Amino acid sequence: MENELTASFPILGIAAWSGTGKTTLLEKLLPRLGEYGLSVAVIKHAHHSFDVDQPGKDSYKLRSAGAAPVLVASRQRFALMQETPGQEEPDLGQLIAMMAPHKPDLVIVEGFKAWPIPKLVLYRDGIGDAAILTGQWVEAVALSAPPPVELAASVTQLDLDDSEAIARWIVSWVSAKNDAIFSSAWASKKER
């Protein structure tokens, strides 16, 4: 059994097959979670090569010339670009560590299905393999129809089209996770 990837903040994976509506749901959830007072960071897995920079821009020229990493900053935002030659897949542990200085209340991880993190699985009837609903790390499922497979008794069932109910579940889940993180930190401190 793999050990859960942990941090000083809760980490929740959003797992689903392409075409289920992960990004659409997150676009609805993020403002709602903000209204509940949560600061939420997102790590999104890309299955292809992508570039946030543009050919011809100074930052692109500098990165192409070998600068690594390149940090581009303005008063409105910054972007850190780091080449990762020879890396087959991104290391989620390293990416989560990069979030720590920002002290989010929650990090939502979109993709990274195989990593050992608690997951909210989205499943739209007829899209992808229903086995995604039965993984060891599944804590809740949001479905568009009755589940096509038997779910573990511990798994919470939600309506995929009810973003408010999903947001409330996430807020409750974050609260429970924070209690567990605090209890674990307290126990470690007492052992010293």
Secondary structure, DSSP 4 states (H G I P E B T S, - for coil): -PPPP--SS-EEEEE--TTS-HHHHHHHHHHHHHHTT--EEEEE--SS---SS-TTSHHHHHHHTT-SSEEEE-SS-EEEE---TT-SS--HHHHHHHHGGG--SEEEEES-TTSSS-EEEEE-TTSS-GGGGG-TTEEEEEESSS-SSPPPTTPEEEETT-HHHHHHHHHHHHHHHHHHHHHHHHHHHHH-
